[in-house]
Amino acid sequence: MTTTKWAIDPTHSEIQFKVKHLMISTVTGQFNQFEGNIEMEAEDFATAKGLFTADVNSISTNNEQRDTHLKNSDFFDVENHPQLIFETEKVENTDEEAYKVHGVLTMRGIRKNIVLDAEFGGITKDPWGNTRIGFSLSGKINRKDFGVSFGMFTETGGIALGEEVKLLANAQFVKQAIAEPATV
């Protein structure tokens, strides 16, 4: 069977996270440097296997002091764990353009199974003849499951930082050369 390979286009993709701050608002962060690829049989998304990595040092929450704190051992521990890794294990087609992406997220050296909801955005040719596909992905994790237990309380006893982290990605992939099966 023919294998189709796709590489993420980082200039037309974004990887974000959202977490409650003081339980009254949400702070958004993103990773500015990342790589990803997908391989599938022919062009059947249900057979897709993917690998995504993000450079944790590229984190940005639009606040330099907070970004520096997120990089230390209270949170991502960049010195010892410079990358986030997501490896796809299974893709389930739930309706015409929706999927459940099952995989393993590795953060701070801890590997956990997670499920992301994926919405197929479409397929098209760009002006240069490249075939492109787009997906929107979302999911949730508990930061404590990955060893991020930093916590503070407000003067009134409220929690300063939520445990649930929303994961969001808008990803555009470019089709690479198709690998034909070897002939004997």
C-alpha positions as MATLAB code, in Angstrom:
seq = 'MTTTKWAIDPTHSEIQFKVKHLMISTVTGQFNQFEGNIEMEAEDFATAKGLFTADVNSISTNNEQRDTHLKNSDFFDVENHPQLIFETEKVENTDEEAYKVHGVLTMRGIRKNIVLDAEFGGITKDPWGNTRIGFSLSGKINRKDFGVSFGMFTETGGIALGEEVKLLANAQFVKQAIAEPATV';
ca = [
       0.000    0.000    0.000;
       1.153    3.545   -0.735;
       2.213    5.718    2.213;
       1.368    9.416    2.139;
       3.544   11.717    4.239;
       2.622   15.194    5.453;
       4.786   17.805    7.229;
       3.380   20.589    9.382;
       3.712   24.117    8.012;
       4.717   26.101   11.119;
       4.082   29.454    9.437;
       0.412   28.548    8.983;
      -0.111   26.631   12.233;
      -0.421   27.464   15.917;
      -0.139   25.415   19.092;
      -1.775   26.950   22.167;
      -2.837   26.184   25.714;
      -5.250   27.924   28.060;
      -5.438   27.794   31.860;
      -7.575   29.602   34.437;
      -5.856   32.354   36.422;
      -7.361   33.302   39.781;
     -10.337   31.254   38.545;
     -11.856   34.391   36.983;
     -10.047   34.646   33.654;
      -7.999   32.574   31.241;
      -4.353   32.979   30.268;
      -3.325   31.811   26.809;
       0.132   30.593   25.895;
       1.694   29.166   22.794;
       4.791   27.421   21.530;
       6.507   29.300   18.710;
       8.852   26.519   17.561;
       7.463   23.089   16.731;
       7.636   20.287   14.197;
       5.202   17.614   13.178;
       4.516   14.985   10.573;
       1.823   12.508    9.672;
       2.070    9.252    7.725;
      -0.983    7.399    6.470;
      -1.946    4.679    4.048;
      -2.967    6.358    0.796;
      -4.984    9.339    2.038;
      -6.994    7.564    4.718;
      -6.871    9.734    7.858;
      -8.094    6.826   10.021;
      -4.702    5.134    9.402;
      -2.692    8.246   10.362;
       0.316    8.003   12.654;
       1.828   11.301   13.690;
       4.659   12.755   15.712;
       4.623   16.301   17.068;
       7.356   18.028   19.080;
       7.406   21.513   20.593;
      10.455   23.376   21.857;
       9.371   24.328   25.383;
      11.918   27.156   25.457;
       9.832   28.856   22.738;
       6.855   29.279   25.093;
       5.142   32.657   24.991;
       2.289   34.004   27.107;
       2.931   37.610   26.114;
       4.604   38.227   29.490;
       8.372   37.733   29.782;
       8.371   37.301   33.577;
       5.658   34.625   33.423;
       7.397   32.886   30.492;
      10.624   32.687   32.501;
       8.723   31.201   35.453;
       6.997   28.636   33.189;
      10.406   27.449   31.976;
      11.722   26.662   35.472;
      11.184   23.530   37.568;
       7.852   24.781   38.990;
       6.326   24.146   35.569;
       7.950   22.796   32.387;
      11.530   22.357   33.692;
      13.095   23.240   30.329;
      16.622   22.463   31.523;
      15.763   18.782   32.021;
      12.813   18.427   29.616;
      13.285   20.727   26.608;
      10.514   19.200   24.474;
       6.859   18.292   24.578;
       6.123   15.230   22.460;
       2.801   13.902   21.165;
       2.732   10.548   19.374;
      -0.451    9.398   17.652;
      -1.476    5.812   18.361;
      -4.945    5.596   16.824;
      -7.358    7.810   14.899;
     -11.110    7.204   15.088;
     -13.454    8.691   12.490;
     -16.508    9.907   14.460;
     -18.364   11.510   11.561;
     -17.689   12.898    8.107;
     -15.111   15.489    9.176;
     -14.480   14.722   12.855;
     -11.978   12.411   14.483;
     -10.748   11.324   17.916;
      -6.953   11.262   17.970;
      -5.608    8.906   20.633;
      -1.967    9.316   21.554;
       0.715    9.700   24.167;
       1.739   13.121   25.453;
       5.177   13.349   27.052;
       5.762   16.382   29.272;
       8.427   16.704   31.962;
       9.444   13.112   31.147;
       5.974   11.800   32.080;
       4.046    9.893   29.403;
       0.240    9.890   29.544;
      -2.450    8.741   27.139;
      -4.708   11.563   25.976;
      -7.459   11.985   23.400;
      -7.802   15.037   21.168;
     -10.846   16.024   19.154;
      -9.910   16.811   15.561;
     -11.957   18.597   12.945;
     -10.877   18.240    9.332;
     -10.684   21.685    7.749;
     -10.281   20.539    4.176;
      -7.789   19.771    1.458;
      -6.596   22.127   -1.285;
      -3.772   22.968   -3.662;
      -1.821   26.126   -2.920;
      -0.735   28.560   -5.698;
       2.592   26.679   -6.009;
       0.997   23.281   -6.641;
       1.454   21.821   -3.144;
      -1.378   19.809   -1.618;
      -2.365   21.004    1.859;
      -4.703   19.762    4.582;
      -5.894   21.510    7.709;
      -7.086   20.363   11.107;
      -8.286   22.021   14.291;
      -7.521   19.993   17.406;
      -8.606   20.415   20.998;
      -8.345   18.542   24.247;
      -7.790   18.843   27.982;
      -5.210   17.589   30.440;
      -4.703   17.951   34.166;
      -1.327   19.622   34.713;
      -0.815   17.682   37.948;
      -0.842   14.417   35.968;
       2.425   15.651   34.422;
       4.090   16.676   37.672;
       3.148   20.368   37.488;
       1.842   20.794   41.001;
       2.826   24.435   41.542;
       0.057   26.171   43.419;
      -0.639   29.388   45.181;
      -3.704   30.638   46.981;
      -5.181   34.114   46.994;
      -5.766   36.158   50.168;
      -9.337   34.864   50.223;
      -8.205   31.237   49.946;
      -9.001   30.855   46.268;
      -6.832   28.926   43.839;
      -4.475   31.096   41.785;
      -3.991   28.602   38.946;
      -6.391   26.058   37.504;
      -5.456   22.391   37.207;
      -7.213   21.841   33.877;
      -5.258   22.936   30.805;
      -7.019   23.259   27.465;
      -4.949   22.288   24.435;
      -5.687   23.907   21.068;
      -4.001   23.567   17.715;
      -4.737   24.772   14.233;
      -2.442   22.837   11.979;
      -1.809   22.970    8.268;
       0.184   20.146    6.674;
       1.923   19.979    3.282;
       1.958   16.725    1.353;
       5.449   15.298    0.887;
       6.616   12.827   -1.728;
       4.557    9.642   -1.733;
       6.527    6.569   -0.728;
       5.672    3.726   -3.085;
       5.862    0.209   -1.697;
       9.007   -1.736   -2.511;
       8.688   -4.247   -5.316;
      10.284   -7.625   -5.149;
];
